[in-house]
Amino acid sequence: MVTKMDSEQLKKIIENNWKKIDEINTQTKGELPDAINEIINLLNKGKIRVAEKINNEWIVNQWIKQAILLSFKINEMENLSGPYSSWYDKAHLLKGKTSGWTKEDHVKAGFRMVPNSPVRNGSFIGKNAVLMPCYVNIGAYIGEGTMIDTFARAGSCCQIGKNCHISAGSGVGGVLEPAQALPTIIEDNVFLGAMSEVVEGVIVGEGSVLSMGMYIGQSTKIVNRNTGEINYGKIPPYSVVVPGSLPDKKNPSAPSLYCAVIIKQVDEKTRSKTSINDLLRE
């Protein structure tokens, strides 16, 4: 068995096998399964990430996403029975990240995790994070001090920064395919209001505050109320964003269409209402 391969070795193995993906199946043996297992192990530890910020730009590590996708090809479907139900899924994902952990393991990891918080193998949770009953998918990265609140979801490969609050019922969308697509990214110190959805590789800039019930994808118009500027796919840092609508200029009688409206920059008043509570992270 190949162990402790460096990232360049792992990348080469994944990229070479990606070219012959149709030949990969549950009977595949040798260096590919070993490489995939090592990549999932490194994702668990936060040693590698699906996307990372380099020179102020988010870059996708396509080979890591490819490895996750290939993991579905090489693993059999298995059954897992519980006290009130049974589950049927790929073998490497049936048991969660913390399956079999002792108290010492949890203390070492340093995050708080309440019952009924499924966290899948191959995800990373930073120290002092708080997981209420929520869901974290494979490839997701949750930064230090962040709270994923009740019934919130962190989709596959999404990247959530430090000291964020992902409010109850909210979803940060996952992007596994296409492999080159940028995952949804929530930068540090972001407050995402209850029942909101950010999907399709949208980037929410550092320190931003999104109100309750926001829905933002790549086709959502993001309008700066003060300047009239419209952009797509990225919320600028320290923006306060609320739901809004835009009329059809060519047909004023037509229904207005949904948009996200930047109403101001985050100030002390906003921050006092949305700051995280350190007492919950002790």
KOLBAMAR-865860 format. One line per 5 residues: number of its first residue (from 1); their letters; for each residue x, y, z of N, C-alpha, C. Coordinates in steps of 0.05 Angstrom, whole numbers, plus 32768, in hexadecimal, padded with zeros to 4 digits. Example, Ala and Ser with C-alpha at 12.3 -4.5 7.8 and 13.67 -1.06 7.14 Angstrom:
# residues 2
1	as	8108 7F8E 809C 80F6 7FA6 809C 8108 7FBE 809C ~ 8101 7FD3 808E 8111 7FEB 808F 8102 8001 809D
***
This chain:
# residues 282
1	mvtkm	8011 7FE8 8000 8000 8000 8000 8011 8019 8000 ~ 800A 802C 7FEE 8019 8045 7FED 800F 8058 8003 ~ 8020 8063 8013 8018 8075 8028 8028 808F 8028 ~ 801C 80A4 8033 8029 80BD 8036 8036 80C8 801C ~ 8026 80C7 8007 802F 80D2 7FEE 802D 80F1 7FF0
6	dseql	803F 80FF 7FE3 803C 811C 7FE4 8027 8125 7FD0 ~ 8020 813E 7FD1 8009 8148 7FC1 800E 8146 7FA3 ~ 8027 8149 7F9B 802D 8147 7F7E 802A 812A 7F74 ~ 8032 8117 7F85 802E 80FB 7F7D 8010 80F5 7F7C ~ 8001 80FE 7F8F 7FE4 80F9 7F90 7FD7 8106 7F77
11	kkiie	7FDF 811E 7F72 7FD3 812D 7F5B 7FD8 811E 7F41 ~ 7FF0 8114 7F3E 7FF7 8106 7F25 7FE7 80EC 7F22 ~ 7FE4 80DD 7F38 7FD5 80C4 7F36 7FB8 80CA 7F2F ~ 7FAC 80DE 7F3C 7F90 80E5 7F36 7F8C 80EF 7F1A ~ 7F9D 8100 7F11 7F9A 810B 7EF6 7F9E 80F6 7EE1
16	nnwkk	7FB0 80E4 7EE5 7FB5 80CE 7ED2 7F9D 80BB 7ED0 ~ 7F91 80B6 7EE7 7F7A 80A4 7EE7 7F61 80B2 7EDE ~ 7F5F 80CC 7EE2 7F48 80DB 7ED8 7F45 80D8 7EBA ~ 7F5B 80D6 7EAC 7F5B 80D4 7E8F 7F4F 80BA 7E85 ~ 7F4F 80A6 7E97 7F43 808C 7E90 7F2D 8084 7EA3
21	idein	7F1C 8098 7EAA 7F08 8095 7EBE 7EF4 807E 7EB7 ~ 7EEF 8079 7E9E 7EDD 8064 7E96 7EE7 8049 7E9D ~ 7F01 8046 7EA2 7F0D 802D 7EA9 7F0D 8028 7EC7 ~ 7F06 803D 7ED7 7F08 803B 7EF4 7EED 802F 7EFF ~ 7EF0 801C 7F11 7ED8 8010 7F1D 7EDF 8004 7F38
26	tqtkg	7ECC 7FF6 7F44 7ED1 7FEB 7F5F 7EE6 7FD6 7F60 ~ 7EEE 7FCC 7F49 7F04 7FB8 7F48 7F1F 7FC4 7F45 ~ 7F21 7FDE 7F42 7F3B 7FEC 7F3F 7F4B 7FE9 7F58 ~ 7F64 7FE0 7F55 7F76 7FDC 7F6C 7F8F 7FED 7F68 ~ 7FA1 7FEC 7F7C 7FBB 7FF8 7F79 7FBC 8015 7F83
31	elpda	7FCC 8026 7F74 7FD2 8040 7F7E 7FBA 8053 7F7F ~ 7FA6 804F 7F6D 7F90 8062 7F6D 7F7F 8061 7F86 ~ 7F76 804A 7F8F 7F67 8049 7FA9 7F78 8054 7FC0 ~ 7F92 804D 7FC0 7FA3 8057 7FD5 7FA5 8076 7FD5 ~ 7FA8 8081 7FBD 7FA9 809E 7FBA 7F90 80AB 7FC3
36	ineii	7F79 80A0 7FBB 7F5F 80AC 7FC2 7F5B 80AB 7FE0 ~ 7F62 8095 7FED 7F60 8093 800A 7F72 80A7 8018 ~ 7F8A 80AB 800D 7F9C 80BF 8019 7F91 80DC 8016 ~ 7F85 80E1 7FFF 7F7A 80FC 7FFA 7F63 8101 800D ~ 7F51 80ED 8011 7F3B 80F0 8024 7F46 80F4 8040
41	nllnk	7F5B 80E6 8047 7F67 80E9 8061 7F72 8106 8065 ~ 7F7F 8110 8050 7F8A 812B 8051 7F74 8141 8052 ~ 7F5E 813B 8044 7F47 814D 8046 7F3C 814E 8062 ~ 7F3A 8136 806F 7F30 8135 808A 7F41 8146 809D ~ 7F5B 8147 8098 7F6D 8155 80A9 7F71 8173 80A2
46	gkirv	7F65 817B 808B 7F68 8196 8082 7F84 819C 8076 ~ 7F92 8187 806F 7FAD 818A 8064 7FAC 8193 8047 ~ 7F96 818B 8039 7F91 8194 801E 7F74 819E 801C ~ 7F6F 81AF 8009 7F54 81BA 8005 7F4C 81BA 7FE8 ~ 7F33 81B7 7FE3 7F29 81B7 7FC7 7F2E 81D2 7FBA
51	aekin	7F2D 81E8 7FC9 7F33 8202 7FBE 7F42 8212 7FD3 ~ 7F54 8223 7FCA 7F63 8234 7FDC 7F68 824F 7FD0 ~ 7F6B 8263 7FE1 7F6F 827E 7FD8 7F8D 8284 7FD4 ~ 7F95 828A 7FBB 7FB1 828F 7FB5 7FB2 82AA 7FA6 ~ 7FC3 82BC 7FB1 7FC5 82D7 7FA6 7FA9 82E4 7FA2
56	newiv	7F99 82E0 7FB7 7F7E 82ED 7FB8 7F6A 82E2 7FA4 ~ 7F70 82CB 7F98 7F5E 82BD 7F86 7F59 82A1 7F8F ~ 7F40 8298 7F8E 7F3A 827D 7F95 7F40 826A 7F7E ~ 7F50 8255 7F83 7F59 8242 7F6F 7F4E 8226 7F77 ~ 7F43 8219 7F63 7F39 81FD 7F67 7F50 81E9 7F63
61	nqwik	7F53 81D7 7F76 7F65 81C0 7F72 7F54 81AA 7F65 ~ 7F53 81AB 7F4B 7F42 8199 7F3C 7F47 817B 7F43 ~ 7F60 8175 7F47 7F68 8159 7F4C 7F5C 814E 7F65 ~ 7F57 8160 7F79 7F4A 8157 7F92 7F2D 8150 7F8D ~ 7F1F 8162 7F7E 7F03 815C 7F77 7F02 8142 7F66
66	qaill	7F15 813F 7F54 7F15 8127 7F44 7F19 810E 7F55 ~ 7F2A 8110 7F69 7F2E 80FA 7F7C 7F14 80F3 7F8A ~ 7F05 8107 7F93 7EEC 8102 7FA1 7ED8 80F4 7F8D ~ 7ED7 80FD 7F75 7EC5 80F1 7F61 7ECE 80D4 7F5B ~ 7EE8 80D0 7F59 7EF2 80B5 7F54 7EEC 80A2 7F6C
71	sfkin	7EEA 80AD 7F84 7EE5 809D 7F9B 7EC9 808F 7F99 ~ 7EB7 809C 7F8A 7E9D 8090 7F86 7E9E 8079 7F72 ~ 7EB2 807A 7F61 7EB6 8064 7F4D 7EC2 804B 7F59 ~ 7ED4 804E 7F6C 7EE3 8037 7F76 7ED6 802A 7F8E ~ 7EC3 8037 7F9B 7EB7 802C 7FB3 7E9C 801F 7FAE
76	emenl	7E98 8008 7FBA 7E7E 7FF9 7FB8 7E68 8007 7FC8 ~ 7E50 8001 7FC1 7E39 8009 7FD1 7E37 7FF6 7FE9 ~ 7E31 8001 8000 7E2F 7FF0 8018 7E16 7FF8 8028 ~ 7E0E 7FE7 803A 7DF7 7FEB 804B 7E01 7FF1 8068 ~ 7DF4 8003 8075 7DF9 8009 8092 7DDF 8009 80A0
81	sgpys	7DDC 7FF8 80B5 7DC3 7FF6 80C4 7DC5 8005 80DE ~ 7DB0 8013 80E5 7DAF 8021 80FE 7D97 8019 810E ~ 7D92 8026 8125 7D7B 801E 8136 7D60 8024 812B ~ 7D5E 8037 8119 7D43 803F 810E 7D42 803F 80F0 ~ 7D59 803A 80E3 7D59 803B 80C6 7D72 802C 80BC
86	swydk	7D75 802B 80A2 7D8D 8021 8096 7D94 8034 807F ~ 7DAE 8034 8077 7DB7 8046 8062 7DC7 8036 804D ~ 7DC7 8041 8035 7DD4 8033 801F 7DE3 8048 800F ~ 7DFE 8046 8010 7E0E 805B 8003 7E2A 804F 7FFC ~ 7E3B 8060 7FF0 7E56 8058 7FEA 7E64 8052 8005
91	ahllk	7E74 803C 8005 7E80 8032 801D 7E90 8046 802C ~ 7E9F 8057 801E 7EB2 806A 802B 7EA3 8081 8038 ~ 7E89 8084 8033 7E7A 809A 803D 7E64 8092 8052 ~ 7E60 8078 8054 7E4A 806F 8067 7E50 8078 8083 ~ 7E69 8074 808C 7E70 807D 80A7 7E7D 8098 80A6
96	gktsg	7E74 80A9 80B8 7E7D 80C5 80B7 7E99 80CA 80C1 ~ 7EA1 80E3 80BE 7EBD 80EB 80C6 7EC4 80E3 80E2 ~ 7EB0 80E5 80F5 7EB7 80E0 8111 7EAE 80C4 811B ~ 7EA8 80B3 8108 7EA0 8098 8110 7EB6 808A 8120 ~ 7EAF 8080 8137 7EC3 8073 8148 7ED5 8085 8159
101	wtked	7ED0 809F 8157 7EE1 80B1 8167 7EDC 80AE 8185 ~ 7EF1 80B1 8194 7EEF 80B2 81B1 7EED 80CF 81BA ~ 7EE9 80D3 81D4 7EE9 80EE 81DF 7F04 80FC 81D9 ~ 7F1A 80ED 81DB 7F34 80F8 81D6 7F37 8101 81B9 ~ 7F2B 80F2 81A7 7F2C 80FB 818B 7F1D 8115 8187
106	hvkag	7F06 8118 8194 7EF7 8131 8192 7F06 8148 819E ~ 7F12 8143 81B5 7F21 8158 81C2 7F38 8161 81B1 ~ 7F46 814F 81A4 7F5C 8156 8192 7F53 8165 817A ~ 7F3C 815E 816F 7F31 816C 8157 7F29 8188 815F ~ 7F1D 818B 8177 7F18 81A6 8181 7EFF 81B4 8178
111	frmvp	7EEC 81A5 816B 7ED3 81B2 8164 7EBC 81A5 8173 ~ 7EA6 81B4 8175 7E8F 81AB 8183 7E7B 81A0 816F ~ 7E70 8189 8174 7E5E 817B 8161 7E47 816E 8170 ~ 7E2F 8179 816D 7E18 816E 817B 7E0D 8156 816D ~ 7DFD 8146 817B 7DF1 812E 816E 7DE2 8135 8155
116	nspvr	7DE0 8121 8143 7DD2 8124 8129 7DDF 8139 8117 ~ 7DF9 8139 8116 7E08 814B 8104 7E19 8139 80F1 ~ 7E0D 8130 80DB 7E1D 811F 80C9 7E34 812F 80BC ~ 7E4C 8126 80C0 7E64 8132 80B4 7E72 811C 80A4 ~ 7E73 811F 808A 7E7D 8109 807A 7E9B 8107 807A
121	ngsfi	7EA4 80EF 8076 7EC1 80EA 8073 7ECC 80FB 805C ~ 7EE4 8107 8060 7EF0 8118 804C 7EE9 8135 804E ~ 7EDE 813D 8065 7ED9 815A 806A 7EEB 8163 8081 ~ 7EEE 817D 8083 7EFF 8188 8099 7EEF 819B 80AA ~ 7EF2 8199 80C4 7EE5 81AB 80D7 7EFB 81B7 80E9
126	gknav	7EFC 81D2 80E9 7F11 81E0 80F8 7F0B 81E1 8116 ~ 7F20 81E7 8124 7F1D 81E9 8142 7F0A 81FF 8149 ~ 7EFB 81FA 815F 7EE7 820C 816B 7ECF 8211 8158 ~ 7ECD 8201 8143 7EB4 8201 8134 7E9E 81F5 8144 ~ 7E85 81FC 813D 7E6E 81F0 814A 7E5B 81E5 8135
131	lmpcy	7E55 81CC 8138 7E42 81BF 8125 7E29 81B8 8134 ~ 7E14 81C7 812F 7DF9 81C0 8139 7DEF 81A9 8127 ~ 7DD6 819F 812B 7DCD 818A 8119 7DCD 8194 80FC ~ 7DE2 818D 80ED 7DE6 8198 80D3 7DF2 8181 80C1 ~ 7DFA 8188 80A9 7E05 8174 8097 7E1D 8180 8088
136	vniga	7E34 8171 8089 7E4C 817A 807C 7E55 8163 8069 ~ 7E58 816A 804F 7E5D 8156 803B 7E7B 8153 8036 ~ 7E82 813E 8027 7E9E 8139 8020 7EAB 8150 8011 ~ 7EC4 8156 8018 7ED3 816B 800B 7ECE 8187 8017 ~ 7EBB 8189 8029 7EB5 81A3 8035 7ECB 81AB 8049
141	yigeg	7ECF 81C5 804B 7EE3 81D0 805E 7ED5 81E5 806F ~ 7ED5 81E0 808A 7EC8 81F2 809D 7EDE 81FE 80AE ~ 7EE1 8218 80AD 7EF7 8226 80BB 7EF3 8228 80DA ~ 7F08 8230 80E7 7F08 8232 8104 7EF3 8246 810E ~ 7EE5 823E 8123 7ED2 8250 8130 7EB8 8254 8122
146	tmidt	7EB3 8245 810D 7E9B 8249 80FD 7E84 8238 8109 ~ 7E6C 8242 8108 7E55 8233 8110 7E44 822B 80F8 ~ 7E3E 8211 80F5 7E2B 8208 80E2 7E12 8201 80F2 ~ 7DFD 8212 80F0 7DE6 8211 8102 7DD3 81FB 80FA ~ 7DBD 81F9 8109 7DAA 81E3 8106 7D9E 81E1 80EA
151	farag	7DA0 81C9 80DF 7D96 81C2 80C5 7DA3 81D1 80AE ~ 7DBA 81DD 80B3 7DCA 81E9 809E 7DDA 81D4 8090 ~ 7DE3 81DA 8077 7DF1 81C6 8067 7E0A 81D2 805A ~ 7E1F 81C3 805C 7E38 81CA 804F 7E3D 81B5 8039 ~ 7E39 81BD 8020 7E39 81AB 800A 7E55 81A1 8003
156	sccqi	7E57 818D 7FF2 7E70 8181 7FEA 7E83 8196 7FDF ~ 7E9B 8197 7FEA 7EB2 81A7 7FE1 7EAE 81C5 7FE7 ~ 7E98 81CD 7FF4 7E96 81EA 7FFB 7EAC 81F2 800F ~ 7EB3 820B 800E 7EC8 8215 8020 7EBC 822C 8031 ~ 7EBC 8227 804B 7EB1 823B 805E 7EC7 8243 8071
161	gknch	7ECB 825E 8073 7EE2 8268 8081 7EDF 8269 809F ~ 7EF0 8278 80AC 7EF1 827A 80C9 7EDB 828C 80D4 ~ 7ED2 8286 80EC 7EC0 8297 80FB 7EA7 82A0 80EB ~ 7E9C 828D 80DC 7E83 8292 80CD 7E6C 8288 80DD ~ 7E54 8292 80D6 7E3B 8286 80E2 7E29 827F 80CA
166	isags	7E25 8266 80C7 7E13 825C 80B2 7DF9 8255 80C0 ~ 7DE5 8267 80BE 7DCD 8266 80CF 7DBB 824E 80C8 ~ 7DA8 824A 80DA 7D96 8233 80D9 7D88 8231 80BE ~ 7D88 8219 80B3 7D7A 8213 809A 7D88 821D 8081 ~ 7DA0 8228 8083 7DAE 8232 806C 7DBE 821C 805E
171	gvggv	7DC4 8222 8044 7DD3 820F 8035 7DEA 821C 8026 ~ 7E02 8210 8028 7E18 8219 8018 7E1D 8202 8004 ~ 7E17 8208 7FEA 7E16 81F3 7FD6 7E30 81E5 7FD1 ~ 7E2E 81CC 7FCA 7E46 81BD 7FC2 7E49 81BC 7FA4 ~ 7E61 81BB 7F9A 7E67 81B8 7F7E 7E7C 81A2 7F7A
176	lepaq	7E74 818A 7F72 7E87 8175 7F6C 7E8C 8174 7F4E ~ 7E78 817A 7F3E 7E7B 8179 7F22 7E6F 8192 7F14 ~ 7E7B 819C 7EFF 7E93 8192 7EF2 7EAB 8196 7F04 ~ 7EC0 8186 7F00 7ED7 8185 7F12 7EE6 81A0 7F13 ~ 7EE5 81AF 7EFE 7EF3 81C9 7EFD 7EE4 81E0 7F0A
181	alpti	7ECA 81DB 7F11 7EB9 81F0 7F1B 7EC2 81F8 7F37 ~ 7EC1 8212 7F3D 7EC8 821D 7F57 7EB2 8215 7F6B ~ 7EB9 820A 7F82 7EA4 8204 7F96 7E9A 821E 7FA3 ~ 7E84 821C 7FB0 7E79 8233 7FBE 7E8B 823A 7FD5 ~ 7E91 8254 7FD8 7EA4 825D 7FEC 7E99 8273 7FFD
186	iednv	7E9B 826F 8017 7E93 8283 802B 7EAD 828A 803A ~ 7EB6 82A3 8036 7ECF 82AC 8042 7ECB 82B1 8060 ~ 7EE1 82B9 806D 7EE1 82BC 808A 7ECD 82D1 8094 ~ 7EC2 82CD 80AC 7EB2 82E1 80BA 7E98 82E8 80AC ~ 7E8D 82D5 809E 7E74 82D9 808F 7E5C 82D0 80A1
191	flgam	7E46 82DF 80A0 7E2D 82D8 80AC 7E19 82D2 8096 ~ 7E10 82B9 8095 7DFC 82B1 8081 7DE1 82AD 8090 ~ 7DCD 82BD 8089 7DB4 82BD 8097 7DA4 82A3 8093 ~ 7D91 829F 80A5 7D81 8286 80A6 7D73 8282 808B ~ 7D71 8268 8084 7D62 825F 806C 7D6D 826B 8052
196	sevve	7D87 8270 8051 7D93 827B 8039 7DA1 8264 802A ~ 7DA6 8269 8010 7DB4 8256 7FFF 7DC8 8265 7FEE ~ 7DE1 825C 7FF0 7DF7 8266 7FDF 7E02 824E 7FD0 ~ 7E00 824F 7FB5 7E06 8237 7FA5 7E16 823E 7F8C ~ 7E1D 8229 7F7D 7E28 822C 7F62 7E43 823B 7F61
201	gvivg	7E53 8237 7F76 7E6E 8243 7F76 7E6F 8261 7F7B ~ 7E5A 826C 7F87 7E5A 8288 7F8F 7E6E 828C 7FA5 ~ 7E7C 82A3 7FA5 7E8F 82AA 7FBA 7E82 82C1 7FCA ~ 7E81 82BD 7FE4 7E77 82D2 7FF6 7E90 82DD 8004 ~ 7E96 82F7 7FFF 7EAE 8303 8009 7EAF 8306 8027
206	egsvl	7EC7 8308 8031 7ECD 8309 804E 7EBC 831E 805C ~ 7EB1 8317 8073 7EA3 832A 8084 7E87 8332 807B ~ 7E7D 8325 8066 7E63 832D 805C 7E4D 8322 806E ~ 7E35 832F 806C 7E1E 8327 807B 7E07 8325 8068 ~ 7DFC 830C 8066 7DE5 8307 8054 7DCD 8303 8065
211	smgmy	7DB7 8311 805F 7D9F 8310 806F 7D91 82F5 806C ~ 7D7C 82F1 807C 7D6C 82D9 807A 7D60 82D6 805F ~ 7D60 82BD 8055 7D51 82B7 803D 7D5F 82BF 8023 ~ 7D79 82C1 8023 7D87 82C8 800A 7D8B 82AF 7FF9 ~ 7D88 82B2 7FDF 7D8D 829C 7FCC 7DA0 82A7 7FB6
216	igqst	7DB8 829D 7FB6 7DCC 82A8 7FA3 7DDA 8292 7F94 ~ 7DD7 8292 7F79 7DE6 8280 7F67 7DF4 8291 7F52 ~ 7E00 8283 7F3F 7E10 8292 7F2B 7DFF 82A4 7F19 ~ 7DE5 829E 7F17 7DD4 82AF 7F06 7DC6 82C5 7F15 ~ 7DCA 82C6 7F2F 7DBD 82DB 7F40 7DCB 82F6 7F3C
221	kivnr	7DBB 830A 7F36 7DC7 8325 7F34 7DCD 8330 7F50 ~ 7DE5 833A 7F53 7DED 8346 7F6D 7DF0 8364 7F68 ~ 7DDE 8373 7F74 7DDC 838F 7F6D 7DE5 83A1 7F85 ~ 7DF7 83B3 7F7F 7DFF 83C7 7F93 7DEC 83DE 7F92 ~ 7DDC 83E1 7FA7 7DC7 83F6 7FA7 7DD2 8412 7FA5
226	ntgei	7DEA 8417 7FAF 7DF5 8432 7FAE 7E00 8439 7F93 ~ 7E0C 8425 7F85 7E19 842C 7F6B 7E0A 8422 7F53 ~ 7DF8 840F 7F57 7DE9 8403 7F41 7DF9 83ED 7F33 ~ 7E11 83E8 7F3B 7E22 83D4 7F2F 7E15 83B8 7F33 ~ 7E16 83A8 7F1E 7E0B 838C 7F1F 7E22 8379 7F19
231	nygki	7E25 8365 7F29 7E38 834F 7F23 7E2C 8334 7F2A ~ 7E3A 831F 7F24 7E31 8304 7F28 7E47 82F4 7F36 ~ 7E3E 82E1 7F47 7E50 82CD 7F51 7E62 82D4 7F68 ~ 7E63 82ED 7F71 7E74 82F5 7F86 7E69 830C 7F96 ~ 7E67 8308 7FB1 7E60 831E 7FC3 7E79 832B 7FCD
236	ppysv	7E7C 8345 7FC8 7E95 8353 7FD1 7E98 8351 7FF0 ~ 7EB0 8352 7FFA 7EB5 8351 8017 7EA5 8367 8026 ~ 7E9C 8360 803E 7E8F 8372 8051 7E76 837F 8045 ~ 7E67 836F 8036 7E4E 8379 802B 7E37 8370 803D ~ 7E23 8381 803F 7E09 8379 804C 7DF5 8375 8035
241	vvpgs	7DEA 835C 8033 7DDB 8354 801C 7DBF 834C 8025 ~ 7DAA 8356 8016 7D8F 834F 801C 7D81 8347 8002 ~ 7D6A 8338 8003 7D5C 8331 7FEB 7D4F 834A 7FDE ~ 7D4D 834A 7FC4 7D40 8360 7FB6 7D35 8357 7F9C ~ 7D2D 836A 7F8B 7D23 8364 7F71 7D29 837A 7F5D
246	lpdkk	7D2B 8373 7F44 7D31 8387 7F2F 7D1A 8386 7F1A ~ 7D10 839D 7F12 7CFC 839D 7EFD 7D08 8398 7EE2 ~ 7CF8 8390 7ECF 7D00 838C 7EB3 7CFF 83A8 7EA6 ~ 7D16 83B3 7E9F 7D17 83CE 7E93 7D09 83CF 7E78 ~ 7D0A 83B8 7E6A 7CFD 83B8 7E4F 7CDF 83B4 7E51
251	npsap	7CD6 83A9 7E68 7CBA 83A4 7E6B 7CB2 83A9 7E88 ~ 7CAD 83C2 7E8F 7CA8 83C9 7EAB 7C90 83BB 7EB7 ~ 7C7E 83B2 7EA7 7C66 83A4 7EB1 7C6B 8387 7EB7 ~ 7C82 837C 7EAF 7C89 8360 7EB4 7C91 835D 7ED1 ~ 7C8F 8344 7EDB 7C97 833F 7EF7 7CB5 8346 7EFB
256	slyca	7CBB 8351 7F12 7CD7 8356 7F1A 7CE4 833C 7F20 ~ 7CFF 833B 7F1D 7D0E 8323 7F22 7D1F 8326 7F3B ~ 7D22 8310 7F49 7D32 830F 7F62 7D4F 8317 7F5D ~ 7D5A 8325 7F71 7D77 832B 7F71 7D81 832E 7F8E ~ 7D9B 832F 7F91 7DA7 8334 7FAB 7DB1 8351 7FAB
261	viikq	7DAA 835F 7FC0 7DB0 837C 7FC1 7DC5 8382 7FD7 ~ 7DDB 838E 7FD0 7DEF 8397 7FE3 7DE5 83B3 7FED ~ 7DDD 83B5 8006 7DD2 83CE 800F 7DE6 83E0 801D ~ 7DFC 83D4 8027 7E11 83E4 8035 7E28 83D2 803B ~ 7E3D 83DE 8046 7E54 83CF 8050 7E4F 83C9 806E
266	vdekt	7E5A 83B3 8077 7E57 83AB 8093 7E63 83C1 80A5 ~ 7E54 83C8 80BA 7E5D 83DC 80CD 7E5A 83D0 80E9 ~ 7E61 83DF 80FD 7E60 83D5 8119 7E44 83CD 8121 ~ 7E30 83DB 8118 7E15 83D4 811F 7E0E 83B8 8114 ~ 7E15 83B4 80FA 7E10 839A 80EE 7E1F 8384 80FC
271	rskts	7E38 8389 8102 7E49 8375 810F 7E3F 836E 812A ~ 7E34 8381 8139 7E2A 837C 8154 7E13 8369 8154 ~ 7E04 8368 813E 7DED 8357 813B 7DF3 833C 8131 ~ 7E0A 8339 8125 7E11 831F 8117 7E2B 8312 8121 ~ 7E38 831E 8135 7E51 8313 813E 7E4D 82F8 814C
276	indll	7E62 82E7 814B 7E60 82CD 8157 7E63 82CE 8175 ~ 7E5A 82BA 8183 7E5A 82BA 81A0 7E70 82A6 81A9 ~ 7E85 82B1 81B5 7E9B 82A0 81BE 7E93 828B 81D3 ~ 7E7E 8292 81E2 7E75 827F 81F7 7E6D 8264 81EC ~ 7E63 8264 81D3 7E5B 824B 81C6 7E72 823A 81BD
281	re	7E8A 8246 81BD 7EA2 8238 81B2 7EB6 8231 81C7 ~ 7EAF 8234 81E0 7EC1 822D 81F6 7EBF 820F 81FD
***
